[in-house]
Amino acid sequence: MPKRKSTDVLPCARVDDMPVPAARSFIVQCVQCGARIWVAYESPIEPMRMCVLCSMAHTVQIKKSGEPIGTNS
């Protein structure tokens, strides 16, 4: 398995946006906004789990400044 960086994010659908996911999944909270999100059982464990909206903002922030949002690095 490839080594992951601290900036790696696993974008996940919000429970409110997708009531029943296609893949077997469990519910956790987005690390950025706290929204309930679906995470597939087969997904990697290490990346930060964020809703799709927060993951897009995270990507934009990294591209602009090189610093991930939501971390104290």
Beta strands, then each sheet from edge to edge (+ up, - down):
strand 1: 9-12
strand 2: 25-29
strand 3: 36-40
strand 4: 48-51
sheet 1: 1+ 4+
sheet 2: 2+ 3-
end
